[in-house]
Amino acid sequence: MNNDFICPKCEGYLVVGGSVILSISMQSGLRGLILLSPELGNYAKVSSPHVKIENGEMLDYYCPICHAKLAASDVHPRLVRLIMIDDKSKRHEIFFSGIVGEHCTYKISETVYEKFGESSATYDQYFKTRRI
């Protein structure tokens, strides 16, 4: 799977070394980088050992290039938005929960609506009619 991810604001490429790299801010004010899997539905993450991420914590995600906040506030304040370019060069909006441990991801385009993760029913109502 050769998915690429870009920032919805600056369209900078976010995948390096097989991971999606984002910056985060925790409720405590601590900030750092997080590496996420580009595979939809894979919730593996890597961060600095100094950045202790606890299940249930809401993280704010930012583009490490332009520093734009990636919250999808127009859909739901707990969701994060990225753009995915698939191996056929098709663009999809990707939304995922900013709450650690809430495993839900949504892939949306003109003709596609897919959801991933055991918590995907949580925000399903916001996406059933959304298309880019």
Steps between C-alpha positions, in 0.01 A plus 500: 500500500660825387275759659643848532364759740504876462398795714156636402631856551845516334488169307844411636587129495491338844628144441868439574662161551168318483324709768267799503679766704291755690565731791279479806412708801376332814254636756796547738660736247775252410571490127678253275491294183297187440542240227185323379453209264387597148290181493137589573378308804853445637519702822868446576675819610850601604597809696788618713533314830470844666152542351283267708172456314214355706183334370205737511712814464401749231798605289518799270667410169696743283675492166876486567558708184258795522394447866129520413267336748353191334175488699189435291296744708243541223414130539573427869751661741651161591588407141821560305508549120771401249496444124605158372621438146463131417708286263270605211561871575143544631448748784299409808419690816615302803358568844611335822433553867734727692422304816771246578359147494179595317567295187297643217603615154287613206598511132281724287506607137248563226423129462649342814389480862690254715542479874758317708549416867292361784378851595397597146129516585575794734513766225336306216200736493723790391623321188218301342414783260837679477690489169795706371 
